[in-house]
Amino acid sequence: MVSELLLPAAIITALAGAAAAMMLEKREERCLDVSFGAAAIVSLLILAVGLDVLLGSNLDLSIGQGIMVPTAPIIHLRVDKLSSLFLIALGVVGLAASVYSRGYAKEYSGHYSLARFGALFNLFILSLLLVFSASNLILFLVSWEFMSLTSFFLVIYEHRKEGTLRSGVLYLVMTHLGTAMIIAGLVPIALQAGSLEFSVMSGAGALMDPTVRSASFLLLFLGFGTKAGLVPLHAWLPQAHPAAPSSVSALMSGIMVKTAVFMLIRSVFDFLGSPTVWWGLLVLLVGAISALVGVLYALVERDMKKALAYSSIENVGIIMIALGASMVFLAYGFAQLAALALIAALLHSLYHALFKGLLFLGAGAVANATGTRDLERMGGLARKMKWTGAIFFVGVLSIAAIPPLNGFISEWLVFQSLFLSFSFSDVVVNLLLAAALGMLALTGALAAACFVRMYGTAFLARPRSSEAAEAKEVPKSMLAGMGVLAVLCILTGLLSASILPAIDSVSASVLHVSIRDSLSNGISIGTPGGNFSSMSPLLVAIVGVAVIVAVLYLTRFYGGRTKTTVSDTWDCGTPLTSRNEYTPTGFSQPVNRVFNVFYRSKPQITVLEERSPYLRKLSFSTSVPPMFERYLYDPIVKLVAGLAKRAGVIQTGSIQTYLAYIAVTLVVLLLLFR
């Protein structure tokens, strides 16, 4: 296979790109060319490997066979259908982010080390590659830690900014807590299998004691849920993703959180065997809550990148809804419905990587041009940044699930899988699935409002600050990186009927059930079990374009050429300025009031100037307190800090005392494990 050459080439190129970046530290232009050029090549190689395996057969690769141990390789990699899909997403988003970074990184010149950025960027892509292709538990855990550390150093890259180090430390603590739970969940499966190889661990969970098996599932769900940003384990995500450089944010949100989805699928359907009903219901309900909470916070957030980070929590929640539904269907023996739900989860994972990567790159372009991420200080950017505005609009349409773009297709499949669940005879399960369906529908409506708010207040109307008024278009390399993803958001939506058979092959490799014949005929998308529903993205696009053309033609033909009069808008005697337009805070106030039981926001009105008893200049502001941090994490932090303070009495500063501690510990261990 050609992948046997491409995969080692990708690893070597990433390492060479990182090393070259450090060697060219004092030659910034050459450093940018080499480091991000290498990252782009690595991404192309990864994309080629993913496509080769997806359309061909699995890849097993041993690197360094017999160098240190005669019978064992240094690294054993395996790429199957499941990992190939995530490698394709990594290749595409990595390529776009690499091209984008060539122009984006210039803003750091003279402030931060470009060599460190370029080196860490290459290593981060390499770590993601290794996580997706690891073939055994040890390599996976090493790669997982490698990914966590490289992303941590990228999160704190702009360490001089206020709050960046705190965000990085929070991320590091949370990710290591998650890793501890992942280890605790995977080790019992490895012990049952008698091997650390994933191929041998396959199905080992089915032989475990049911209690231990369920405990392993809970630990894995908590561990991978932490990395995915599921509520209430999400506290790190809206802090870390915005703190990182925007091209890194695109990789973290589009790809890194999907490593958790990837491993959860492998663990539940492969290592642990067939899931039980309550596992699936737990995943589904946590996903539904995460989706709703994520979009509610995104809808009131002023920071553009932070709003996108909360939206990532929402979209991971949607993926988990589909994944949980698949687990429930499989537990009840509805194999075809389980396949449909898993295909929806996989498709949304791929499509979310494209449109969320695009939106984070777009947010970086806006911040680069205006010097701010505050939506309150934007406005009118569509006139100043025409290309960025048009490209960002494609991402907004995709994430808001507007047909026929890709976000609509994947969410439509999630809805269809839930609609088909009403054939269940279990009333309780039906009620829970119906509740999840309702929460998903509400989430979709709020997501549309969220991105109308974001695009409208950032790109439309008039500038609300001098920074927005003076904004200029970003460099061509940044536009090219965003443009690649925007084109793919359109094409993957239009060609979804042709893409779904490949996604079905991935699902079939996991569930051993194919629904290809009922899912797609190359033109339209259907559902298994009869003619419940179908949809053709191409036909929707053709009808939409035809309607627009017809309306334009009829208005021109029958309306004729009428005289256009240009005059000022009636303004009640008050000059129209940016103060007359909706602000992000004003736009979200109705939602804030409706959901204030959740937000617990407190409006503040401040008198800035009192000109007369009847005329005052007021300032209105509202803030949403971080509920989970205040009521969940802060008490835990205080408890741990208090225990640590009390335990501090054992720190005497005496070497003899510390040696005594070690001796006592050794004696206790010898007595316990003799």
C-alpha positions as CSV (number, residue, x, y, z in Angstrom):
1,M,0.0,0.0,0.0
2,V,1.1,3.5,-0.7
3,S,0.2,4.5,2.9
4,E,3.1,2.3,4.2
5,L,5.4,5.0,2.7
6,L,3.2,8.1,3.4
7,L,2.7,7.5,7.1
8,P,6.4,7.4,8.0
9,A,7.0,10.3,5.7
10,A,4.4,12.3,7.6
11,I,6.0,11.5,11.0
12,I,9.5,12.4,9.7
13,T,8.3,15.6,8.0
14,A,6.6,16.8,11.2
15,L,9.7,16.2,13.3
16,A,11.9,17.8,10.6
17,G,9.6,20.8,10.5
18,A,9.7,21.3,14.2
19,A,13.5,21.0,14.3
20,A,13.9,23.4,11.3
21,A,11.7,26.0,13.0
22,M,13.9,26.1,16.1
23,M,17.1,26.3,14.0
24,L,15.7,29.2,12.0
25,E,14.6,31.2,15.0
26,K,16.5,34.3,14.1
27,R,15.3,34.3,10.4
28,E,11.6,34.8,10.9
29,E,10.4,34.8,7.3
30,R,12.3,31.7,6.5
31,C,11.1,30.1,9.7
32,L,7.5,30.7,8.8
33,D,8.0,29.3,5.3
34,V,9.7,26.2,6.5
35,S,7.6,25.4,9.6
36,F,4.2,25.9,8.2
37,G,5.2,24.6,4.8
38,A,6.2,21.4,6.5
39,A,2.9,21.3,8.5
40,A,1.0,21.7,5.2
41,I,3.0,18.8,3.7
42,V,2.3,16.7,6.8
43,S,-1.4,17.4,6.5
44,L,-1.5,16.4,2.9
45,L,0.3,13.2,3.7
46,I,-2.2,12.5,6.5
47,L,-5.1,13.2,4.1
48,A,-3.7,10.8,1.6
49,V,-3.3,8.1,4.2
50,G,-6.8,8.5,5.4
51,L,-8.3,8.4,1.9
52,D,-6.2,5.4,0.9
53,V,-7.4,3.4,3.9
54,L,-11.0,4.6,3.7
55,L,-11.2,3.5,0.1
56,G,-9.0,0.5,0.4
57,S,-7.9,-1.8,3.2
58,N,-6.5,-1.3,6.7
59,L,-2.9,-0.4,7.3
60,D,-0.5,-2.1,9.8
61,L,2.9,-0.5,10.1
62,S,5.9,-1.4,12.3
63,I,8.5,1.2,12.5
64,G,12.0,0.3,13.8
65,Q,11.5,-3.5,13.8
66,G,14.4,-5.2,15.5
67,I,16.4,-2.0,16.3
68,M,16.2,-2.2,20.1
69,V,14.3,-5.6,20.7
70,P,14.9,-8.2,18.0
71,T,11.2,-9.3,17.9
72,A,9.4,-6.0,18.5
73,P,9.1,-2.7,16.7
74,I,9.7,0.7,18.4
75,I,6.3,1.9,17.1
76,H,3.4,-0.2,15.8
77,L,0.8,1.9,14.1
78,R,-2.6,0.8,12.7
79,V,-5.1,2.7,10.6
80,D,-8.5,1.2,10.1
81,K,-11.7,2.5,8.6
82,L,-12.7,4.4,11.8
83,S,-9.3,6.1,12.3
84,S,-9.1,6.9,8.6
85,L,-12.2,9.1,8.8
86,F,-10.7,11.2,11.6
87,L,-7.3,11.3,9.8
88,I,-9.1,12.8,6.7
89,A,-10.6,15.5,9.0
90,L,-7.1,16.1,10.5
91,G,-5.5,16.4,7.1
92,V,-8.1,18.9,5.7
93,V,-8.2,21.1,8.8
94,G,-4.5,20.8,9.3
95,L,-3.8,21.9,5.7
96,A,-6.1,24.9,6.0
97,A,-4.7,25.9,9.4
98,S,-1.1,25.6,8.1
99,V,-1.7,27.8,5.1
100,Y,-3.6,30.3,7.3
101,S,-0.8,30.4,9.9
102,R,1.8,31.6,7.4
103,G,0.1,35.1,7.3
104,Y,-1.5,34.9,10.8
105,A,1.7,34.3,12.7
106,K,3.2,37.5,11.6
107,E,1.3,39.4,14.2
108,Y,3.5,37.7,16.9
109,S,6.7,39.0,15.4
110,G,8.7,40.9,18.0
111,H,6.4,39.8,20.8
112,Y,6.6,36.0,20.9
113,S,8.9,33.4,19.4
114,L,7.7,32.4,15.9
115,A,10.1,29.4,16.0
116,R,8.3,28.0,19.1
117,F,4.9,28.5,17.5
118,G,6.0,26.7,14.3
119,A,7.7,23.8,16.2
120,L,4.8,23.3,18.5
121,F,2.3,23.5,15.6
122,N,4.1,20.6,13.8
123,L,4.4,18.5,17.0
124,F,0.7,19.1,17.7
125,I,-0.4,17.7,14.3
126,L,2.0,14.8,14.8
127,S,0.5,14.0,18.2
128,L,-3.0,14.0,16.8
129,L,-1.8,11.6,14.0
130,L,-0.3,9.2,16.6
131,V,-3.5,9.2,18.8
132,F,-5.6,8.2,15.8
133,S,-3.2,5.5,14.6
134,A,-1.9,4.0,17.9
135,S,-2.3,0.2,17.9
136,N,-1.7,-0.5,21.6
137,L,-2.5,1.0,25.0
138,I,1.1,2.2,25.8
139,L,1.5,4.1,22.5
140,F,-1.9,5.5,22.8
141,L,-1.3,6.9,26.3
142,V,2.1,8.3,25.4
143,S,0.5,9.9,22.3
144,W,-2.4,11.2,24.4
145,E,0.0,12.8,26.9
146,F,2.1,14.2,24.0
147,M,-1.1,15.8,22.5
148,S,-2.1,17.2,25.9
149,L,1.4,18.8,26.5
150,T,1.8,20.3,23.0
151,S,-1.7,21.8,23.1
152,F,-1.0,23.1,26.6
153,F,2.1,25.0,25.5
154,L,0.2,26.3,22.5
155,V,-2.7,27.5,24.8
156,I,-0.2,29.5,26.9
157,Y,1.8,30.7,23.8
158,E,0.5,34.3,24.4
159,H,1.5,34.0,28.0
160,R,1.8,37.8,28.5
161,K,-1.9,38.3,28.1
162,E,-4.0,38.4,31.2
163,G,-5.7,35.1,32.1
164,T,-3.8,33.0,29.6
165,L,-1.6,31.2,32.1
166,R,-4.7,30.5,34.3
167,S,-6.5,29.1,31.3
168,G,-3.5,26.8,30.5
169,V,-3.2,25.5,34.0
170,L,-6.9,24.8,34.2
171,Y,-6.7,22.9,31.0
172,L,-3.6,20.9,32.2
173,V,-5.3,19.9,35.4
174,M,-8.5,18.9,33.8
175,T,-6.9,16.9,31.0
176,H,-4.7,15.0,33.4
177,L,-7.7,14.2,35.6
178,G,-9.4,12.9,32.5
179,T,-6.3,10.9,31.6
180,A,-6.3,9.2,35.0
181,M,-9.8,8.1,34.5
182,I,-9.1,6.8,31.0
183,I,-6.2,4.7,32.3
184,A,-8.4,3.4,35.1
185,G,-11.0,2.5,32.6
186,L,-8.7,0.8,30.0
187,V,-6.4,-1.2,32.3
188,P,-9.2,-3.7,33.5
189,I,-10.0,-4.4,29.8
190,A,-6.3,-5.0,29.1
191,L,-5.9,-7.2,32.1
192,Q,-8.9,-9.3,31.0
193,A,-7.5,-9.6,27.4
194,G,-4.0,-10.4,28.8
195,S,-2.5,-7.9,26.3
196,L,-2.0,-4.2,25.7
197,E,-2.7,-4.6,21.9
198,F,-5.9,-3.0,20.8
199,S,-6.6,-5.9,18.4
200,V,-6.4,-8.4,21.3
201,M,-8.4,-6.1,23.6
202,S,-11.3,-6.2,21.1
203,G,-14.3,-7.8,22.7
204,A,-12.5,-8.5,26.0
205,G,-15.0,-6.4,27.9
206,A,-17.8,-8.9,27.2
207,L,-16.0,-11.4,29.4
208,M,-15.6,-9.1,32.4
209,D,-17.8,-9.1,35.5
210,P,-20.8,-6.8,34.7
211,T,-20.1,-4.5,37.6
212,V,-16.4,-4.0,36.6
213,R,-17.5,-3.6,33.0
214,S,-19.9,-0.9,33.8
215,A,-17.4,0.8,36.1
216,S,-14.9,0.8,33.2
217,F,-17.5,2.4,30.9
218,L,-18.2,5.1,33.4
219,L,-14.5,5.9,33.9
220,L,-14.0,6.0,30.1
221,F,-17.1,8.2,29.6
222,L,-15.9,10.6,32.3
223,G,-12.3,10.6,31.0
224,F,-13.1,11.1,27.3
225,G,-16.0,13.4,28.2
226,T,-13.5,15.7,29.9
227,K,-11.5,16.0,26.7
228,A,-14.6,16.4,24.6
229,G,-15.9,19.2,26.9
230,L,-19.2,17.5,28.0
231,V,-21.1,19.3,30.7
232,P,-20.2,19.5,33.6
233,L,-16.6,18.6,32.6
234,H,-16.4,21.5,30.2
235,A,-15.0,24.2,32.4
236,W,-11.5,24.2,30.7
237,L,-12.8,24.4,27.1
238,P,-14.2,27.9,26.9
239,Q,-11.0,29.1,28.7
240,A,-8.4,27.2,26.7
241,H,-9.7,27.3,23.1
242,P,-10.0,31.2,23.0
243,A,-6.6,31.6,24.7
244,A,-4.7,29.6,22.0
245,P,-3.7,31.2,18.6
246,S,-6.7,30.9,16.2
247,S,-5.2,28.3,13.9
248,V,-4.6,26.2,17.0
249,S,-8.1,26.8,18.2
250,A,-9.4,25.5,14.9
251,L,-7.4,22.3,15.4
252,M,-8.4,21.9,19.0
253,S,-12.1,22.5,18.4
254,G,-12.3,20.7,15.1
255,I,-10.0,17.8,15.7
256,M,-8.7,17.4,19.3
257,V,-12.1,17.1,20.9
258,K,-12.9,14.4,18.3
259,T,-10.1,12.2,19.7
260,A,-12.4,11.7,22.6
261,V,-15.3,10.8,20.3
262,F,-13.0,8.4,18.3
263,M,-11.8,6.6,21.4
264,L,-15.2,6.5,23.0
265,I,-16.6,4.8,19.9
266,R,-13.7,2.3,19.9
267,S,-14.0,1.6,23.6
268,V,-17.8,1.1,23.7
269,F,-18.4,-0.8,20.5
270,D,-15.1,-2.7,20.3
271,F,-13.3,-3.1,23.7
272,L,-16.4,-3.4,25.9
273,G,-18.5,-5.3,23.5
274,S,-22.2,-4.6,23.0
275,P,-23.4,-1.6,25.1
276,T,-26.3,-1.8,27.6
277,V,-29.4,0.4,27.4
278,W,-28.5,2.6,30.4
279,W,-25.1,3.3,28.9
280,G,-26.7,4.7,25.8
281,L,-29.3,6.7,27.7
282,L,-26.6,8.2,29.8
283,V,-24.6,9.3,26.8
284,L,-27.7,10.6,25.0
285,L,-29.0,12.7,27.9
286,V,-25.5,14.1,28.8
287,G,-25.2,15.0,25.1
288,A,-28.6,16.7,25.1
289,I,-27.8,18.7,28.2
290,S,-24.3,19.6,26.8
291,A,-25.8,20.8,23.5
292,L,-28.4,23.0,25.2
293,V,-26.1,24.4,27.8
294,G,-23.4,25.1,25.2
295,V,-25.6,27.1,22.9
296,L,-27.2,29.0,25.8
297,Y,-23.8,30.3,26.9
298,A,-22.7,30.9,23.3
299,L,-25.8,33.1,22.8
300,V,-24.9,35.6,25.5
301,E,-21.1,35.6,25.1
302,R,-19.4,38.8,24.0
303,D,-16.0,37.3,23.2
304,M,-16.2,35.9,19.6
305,K,-13.8,33.0,20.1
306,K,-15.3,32.1,23.5
307,A,-18.8,32.0,21.9
308,L,-17.4,29.6,19.3
309,A,-15.8,27.5,22.1
310,Y,-19.2,27.2,23.8
311,S,-20.7,26.3,20.4
312,S,-18.2,23.4,20.2
313,I,-19.7,22.1,23.5
314,E,-23.1,22.2,21.7
315,N,-21.9,20.3,18.7
316,V,-20.1,17.7,20.7
317,G,-23.4,17.3,22.5
318,I,-25.2,16.7,19.2
319,I,-22.6,14.0,18.3
320,M,-23.2,12.4,21.7
321,I,-26.9,12.4,21.2
322,A,-26.5,10.4,18.0
323,L,-23.9,8.1,19.6
324,G,-26.1,7.5,22.6
325,A,-29.0,6.7,20.4
326,S,-26.9,4.2,18.4
327,M,-26.0,2.5,21.7
328,V,-29.6,2.3,22.8
329,F,-30.7,0.9,19.4
330,L,-28.0,-1.7,19.4
331,A,-28.8,-2.8,22.9
332,Y,-32.4,-3.4,21.8
333,G,-31.4,-5.3,18.6
334,F,-32.3,-2.6,16.1
335,A,-29.0,-2.9,14.2
336,Q,-30.0,-0.8,11.2
337,L,-31.2,2.1,13.3
338,A,-28.0,1.8,15.3
339,A,-26.0,2.1,12.1
340,L,-28.0,5.2,11.0
341,A,-27.4,7.0,14.3
342,L,-23.7,6.1,14.3
343,I,-23.4,7.3,10.7
344,A,-25.0,10.6,11.8
345,A,-22.5,10.9,14.7
346,L,-19.5,10.2,12.4
347,L,-20.8,12.6,9.7
348,H,-21.4,15.4,12.1
349,S,-17.9,14.8,13.6
350,L,-16.4,15.3,10.1
351,Y,-18.6,18.2,9.1
352,H,-18.2,20.0,12.4
353,A,-14.4,19.8,11.9
354,L,-14.8,21.7,8.6
355,F,-17.2,24.5,9.6
356,K,-15.9,25.0,13.2
357,G,-12.3,25.1,11.8
358,L,-13.5,27.8,9.3
359,L,-15.3,29.8,12.0
360,F,-12.3,29.9,14.3
361,L,-10.0,30.9,11.5
362,G,-12.5,33.6,10.6
363,A,-12.6,34.8,14.2
364,G,-8.8,35.0,14.1
365,A,-9.0,37.1,11.0
366,V,-11.4,39.5,12.6
367,A,-9.3,39.8,15.7
368,N,-6.2,40.3,13.6
369,A,-7.9,43.1,11.6
370,T,-9.6,44.9,14.6
371,G,-7.4,44.0,17.5
372,T,-10.4,42.9,19.5
373,R,-12.5,39.8,20.0
374,D,-15.3,41.8,21.7
375,L,-18.5,41.7,19.5
376,E,-19.6,44.9,21.2
377,R,-16.8,46.7,19.5
378,M,-17.3,45.4,16.0
379,G,-19.9,46.1,13.3
380,G,-19.7,47.0,9.6
381,L,-16.8,44.6,8.9
382,A,-18.5,43.2,5.7
383,R,-17.6,46.4,3.9
384,K,-14.1,46.5,5.3
385,M,-13.3,42.8,5.0
386,K,-15.5,41.7,2.0
387,W,-13.7,38.3,1.4
388,T,-13.6,37.4,5.1
389,G,-17.2,38.4,5.5
390,A,-18.3,36.2,2.6
391,I,-16.2,33.2,3.7
392,F,-17.4,33.6,7.4
393,F,-21.0,33.7,6.2
394,V,-20.6,30.2,4.6
395,G,-19.4,28.9,8.0
396,V,-22.4,30.6,9.7
397,L,-24.8,29.0,7.3
398,S,-23.2,25.6,7.8
399,I,-23.3,25.7,11.6
400,A,-26.8,27.1,11.7
401,A,-27.9,24.0,9.6
402,I,-29.1,25.9,6.6
403,P,-29.8,23.6,3.6
404,P,-28.1,22.3,1.6
405,L,-24.8,23.0,3.4
406,N,-23.1,20.2,5.3
407,G,-24.2,21.1,8.8
408,F,-27.9,20.7,7.8
409,I,-27.2,17.2,6.3
410,S,-25.6,15.7,9.4
411,E,-28.2,17.3,11.8
412,W,-31.0,16.0,9.5
413,L,-29.7,12.5,9.9
414,V,-29.5,12.9,13.7
415,F,-33.2,14.0,13.7
416,Q,-34.2,11.1,11.5
417,S,-32.5,8.5,13.7
418,L,-34.4,9.9,16.7
419,F,-37.7,10.1,14.9
420,L,-37.5,6.4,13.9
421,S,-37.0,5.5,17.6
422,F,-40.8,5.7,18.3
423,S,-41.1,2.0,17.3
424,F,-39.8,1.1,20.8
425,S,-42.2,-0.7,23.1
426,D,-40.5,0.6,26.2
427,V,-42.4,3.7,27.3
428,V,-39.6,5.1,29.5
429,V,-37.0,4.9,26.8
430,N,-39.4,6.5,24.3
431,L,-40.0,9.4,26.7
432,L,-36.3,9.9,27.2
433,L,-35.6,9.8,23.5
434,A,-38.5,12.3,22.9
435,A,-37.0,14.6,25.6
436,A,-33.6,14.4,23.8
437,L,-35.4,15.1,20.5
438,G,-37.1,18.2,21.9
439,M,-33.8,19.5,23.4
440,L,-32.1,19.0,20.1
441,A,-34.8,20.9,18.3
442,L,-34.5,23.8,20.8
443,T,-30.8,23.7,20.5
444,G,-31.0,24.0,16.7
445,A,-33.3,27.1,17.0
446,L,-31.0,28.8,19.5
447,A,-27.9,28.0,17.4
448,A,-29.5,29.8,14.5
449,A,-30.2,32.8,16.7
450,C,-26.7,32.6,18.1
451,F,-25.0,32.9,14.7
452,V,-27.4,35.5,13.3
453,R,-26.4,37.5,16.4
454,M,-22.7,36.9,15.8
455,Y,-22.6,37.6,12.1
456,G,-25.1,40.5,12.2
457,T,-23.3,42.4,15.1
458,A,-19.8,41.8,13.7
459,F,-20.2,42.2,10.0
460,L,-23.4,44.2,9.4
461,A,-24.7,47.7,10.3
462,R,-22.1,50.4,11.2
463,P,-18.8,50.1,13.1
464,R,-19.2,50.6,16.9
465,S,-15.5,51.4,17.5
466,S,-12.6,53.1,15.8
467,E,-10.9,49.6,15.5
468,A,-13.8,48.3,13.4
469,A,-14.0,51.4,11.3
470,E,-10.3,51.1,10.4
471,A,-10.2,47.4,9.8
472,K,-8.5,46.1,6.6
473,E,-8.6,42.8,4.8
474,V,-6.3,40.1,6.1
475,P,-3.4,38.6,4.0
476,K,-4.1,36.2,1.1
477,S,-2.7,33.2,2.9
478,M,-5.2,33.6,5.6
479,L,-8.0,34.0,3.1
480,A,-6.8,30.9,1.3
481,G,-6.8,28.8,4.4
482,M,-10.4,29.9,5.2
483,G,-11.5,29.6,1.6
484,V,-10.5,25.9,1.4
485,L,-12.8,25.1,4.3
486,A,-15.6,27.3,3.0
487,V,-15.6,25.5,-0.4
488,L,-15.6,22.1,1.4
489,C,-18.5,23.1,3.6
490,I,-20.5,23.7,0.3
491,L,-19.2,20.7,-1.6
492,T,-19.6,18.2,1.2
493,G,-23.2,19.4,1.7
494,L,-24.1,19.1,-2.0
495,L,-22.3,15.8,-2.4
496,S,-23.4,14.2,0.9
497,A,-25.3,11.5,-1.0
498,S,-22.1,10.4,-2.6
499,I,-20.1,10.7,0.6
500,L,-22.4,8.7,2.8
501,P,-21.5,5.2,1.3
502,A,-17.9,5.8,2.6
503,I,-19.2,6.8,6.0
504,D,-21.4,3.7,6.0
505,S,-18.2,1.6,5.4
506,V,-16.8,3.1,8.6
507,S,-19.9,2.4,10.5
508,A,-20.1,-1.2,9.1
509,S,-16.5,-1.8,10.3
510,V,-17.7,-1.0,13.9
511,L,-21.2,-2.5,14.0
512,H,-20.8,-5.1,11.2
513,V,-24.1,-3.8,9.7
514,S,-24.3,-2.0,6.4
515,I,-27.3,0.2,5.4
516,R,-25.7,1.5,2.2
517,D,-28.6,0.5,-0.1
518,S,-31.3,2.2,1.9
519,L,-29.1,5.2,2.9
520,S,-28.1,6.6,-0.4
521,N,-28.5,6.1,-4.2
522,G,-25.9,8.7,-5.1
523,I,-28.5,11.5,-5.5
524,S,-30.8,11.4,-2.5
525,I,-30.5,10.4,1.1
526,G,-32.9,8.0,2.8
527,T,-33.4,6.0,6.0
528,P,-33.7,2.3,6.6
529,G,-37.0,0.6,7.2
530,G,-39.1,1.9,4.4
531,N,-39.9,5.3,2.9
532,F,-40.0,7.2,6.2
533,S,-38.2,10.2,4.7
534,S,-35.7,11.2,2.1
535,M,-33.9,14.3,0.9
536,S,-31.7,15.3,-2.0
537,P,-29.1,18.0,-1.3
538,L,-28.5,18.6,-5.0
539,L,-32.2,19.0,-5.7
540,V,-32.6,21.4,-2.8
541,A,-29.7,23.5,-4.2
542,I,-31.1,23.4,-7.7
543,V,-34.6,24.4,-6.5
544,G,-33.2,27.2,-4.3
545,V,-31.1,28.7,-7.1
546,A,-34.0,28.4,-9.6
547,V,-36.3,30.2,-7.2
548,I,-33.8,33.1,-6.6
549,V,-33.2,33.4,-10.4
550,A,-37.0,33.4,-11.1
551,V,-37.7,36.0,-8.4
552,L,-35.0,38.3,-9.8
553,Y,-36.2,37.9,-13.4
554,L,-39.8,38.5,-12.5
555,T,-39.1,41.6,-10.5
556,R,-37.0,43.0,-13.3
557,F,-39.4,42.0,-16.1
558,Y,-42.7,43.0,-14.4
559,G,-41.4,45.6,-12.1
560,G,-39.7,47.5,-14.8
561,R,-37.2,50.3,-14.3
562,T,-38.5,52.5,-11.6
563,K,-36.9,55.7,-10.4
564,T,-34.9,55.3,-7.2
565,T,-35.0,58.1,-4.7
566,V,-32.2,58.2,-2.1
567,S,-32.8,60.1,1.1
568,D,-32.2,60.0,4.8
569,T,-34.2,57.6,6.9
570,W,-36.7,59.2,9.2
571,D,-35.0,59.4,12.5
572,C,-37.4,61.6,14.7
573,G,-34.9,64.4,14.5
574,T,-32.0,62.4,16.0
575,P,-29.0,61.6,13.7
576,L,-28.6,57.9,13.0
577,T,-25.3,56.5,14.4
578,S,-24.0,53.1,15.5
579,R,-25.8,53.8,18.9
580,N,-29.1,53.2,17.1
581,E,-28.3,49.6,16.1
582,Y,-28.7,46.4,18.0
583,T,-25.7,45.4,20.1
584,P,-24.9,41.8,20.9
585,T,-26.2,42.3,24.5
586,G,-29.4,43.9,23.2
587,F,-30.0,41.1,20.7
588,S,-29.6,38.3,23.3
589,Q,-31.7,40.1,26.0
590,P,-35.0,38.3,25.2
591,V,-33.3,34.9,25.5
592,N,-31.6,36.0,28.6
593,R,-34.9,36.9,30.2
594,V,-36.6,33.7,29.1
595,F,-33.8,31.5,30.5
596,N,-32.9,33.7,33.4
597,V,-33.6,30.8,35.8
598,F,-30.5,29.2,34.2
599,Y,-28.4,32.3,33.5
600,R,-29.0,34.0,36.9
601,S,-27.8,37.2,35.3
602,K,-28.0,40.6,37.1
603,P,-28.5,43.7,35.0
604,Q,-26.6,46.8,36.2
605,I,-27.7,50.4,35.4
606,T,-25.1,53.1,36.1
607,V,-25.7,56.8,36.0
608,L,-22.8,58.3,34.0
609,E,-24.1,61.9,33.9
610,E,-27.1,63.7,35.4
611,R,-27.8,66.7,33.2
612,S,-31.2,67.5,34.8
613,P,-33.8,65.8,36.9
614,Y,-35.4,64.5,33.7
615,L,-32.3,63.8,31.5
616,R,-29.6,61.3,32.5
617,K,-26.9,59.5,30.7
618,L,-27.1,55.9,31.7
619,S,-25.0,52.8,31.1
620,F,-26.7,49.4,31.0
621,S,-24.8,46.1,31.4
622,T,-25.5,42.6,32.2
623,S,-23.3,39.7,33.2
624,V,-23.8,35.9,33.3
625,P,-22.1,34.3,36.3
626,P,-20.2,31.1,35.5
627,M,-22.7,28.8,37.2
628,F,-20.7,25.5,37.0
629,E,-17.5,27.2,38.2
630,R,-19.3,28.9,41.1
631,Y,-21.4,26.0,42.4
632,L,-19.3,23.0,41.4
633,Y,-15.6,23.7,40.8
634,D,-15.0,26.5,43.3
635,P,-16.2,24.4,46.3
636,I,-14.0,21.5,45.1
637,V,-10.9,23.8,44.8
638,K,-11.5,25.3,48.2
639,L,-11.8,21.8,49.7
640,V,-8.6,20.6,48.0
641,A,-6.8,23.8,49.0
642,G,-7.9,23.3,52.6
643,L,-6.8,19.7,52.8
644,A,-3.5,20.6,51.2
645,K,-3.0,23.3,53.8
646,R,-3.7,20.9,56.6
647,A,-1.4,18.3,55.1
648,G,1.3,20.9,54.9
649,V,2.2,20.2,58.5
650,I,4.2,17.1,57.4
651,Q,6.5,19.4,55.4
652,T,9.1,20.0,58.1
653,G,12.1,20.7,55.9
654,S,14.0,17.9,57.5
655,I,15.7,15.3,55.2
656,Q,15.7,12.8,58.1
657,T,11.9,13.1,58.4
658,Y,11.4,12.7,54.7
659,L,13.6,9.5,54.7
660,A,11.5,8.2,57.6
661,Y,8.3,8.8,55.5
662,I,9.8,6.8,52.7
663,A,10.9,3.9,55.0
664,V,7.4,3.7,56.6
665,T,5.7,3.7,53.1
666,L,8.0,0.9,51.9
667,V,7.2,-1.2,55.0
668,V,3.5,-0.7,54.6
669,L,3.7,-1.7,50.9
670,L,5.7,-4.8,51.7
671,L,3.2,-5.9,54.3
672,L,0.3,-5.3,51.9
673,F,1.8,-7.0,48.8
674,R,4.0,-9.7,50.3
